[in-house]
Amino acid sequence: MPAKKISVPLIRNWPVTLLSAGLFPILIALGLWQLQRAGEKAVLSAELNARLSAQPVEPAMMRGFERYTPIKLTGFFAEDYFLLDNRTRAGRIGYEVLQVFVTPEAHWLINRGWVPAPNRRTLLPKIPVSQGIRTINGFLYPVAESTPTKHLPETLPERRIQSLDTRFTRALGVNNEKWSLRLSADSNAALVTDWLWINSGPERHRAYALQWFTMAVVLAILWAFTATRFSALSKYENK
């Protein structure tokens, strides 16, 4: 007589199944999001490389401002400077030096680069003085929008500042409050530059995407072995 087939329920652990069903699309969505971020970073990297390799131009020749655009200015540095706190180079804490540069057409906020912090917090670093008329080269970099405040007066802070935003640039009276100029390494009056233009490249996001997709595959395998009867059915059918 032929063997009678036995009906065996496929799912044997519904709590694990429901949990896996909720986690699986989340892991896939995170992987797709990281791939999207990788694409955005690839476009940004190409844009960055193209602009950083271009020849600097004078602002009067530009139709509009775009980040990373190399420009050159002729003028002189104002006497006052400010120290942007908690900036690191090679693991060492220091400051980025901010100073206004005066040209016949406008006042610009210049980031001259990085200097190490003294061993004592109460001390401030000595900044090399840059006097006289000079031509400087640098790259346009956006200034963060300031958070809304309750009509606080826009007065200049102490020499040491914690963040660079449009409230600070408005207090300085620069003409282009939403933009600063990061000096190029070979520019006159530049300090230590080594600018970090992009926090992470597309390769890192692709690696994150692979991790999320791998976790999704592992989750599916664990679900199949812990919450279903695939293994039991395969053994029964082989008999």
Salt bridges, closest charged atoms under 4 A:
GLU40 OE1 - ARG37 NH1 3.15
GLU47 OE2 - ARG51 NH1 2.75
GLU47 OE2 - ARG67 NE 3.59
GLU66 OE1 - ARG51 NH2 2.97
ASP85 OD2 - ARG121 NH2 2.45
GLU96 OE2 - ARG89 NH2 3.53
GLU145 OE2 - LYS178 NZ 3.51
GLU154 OE2 - ARG170 NE 2.82
GLU177 OE2 - ARG170 NH1 3.43
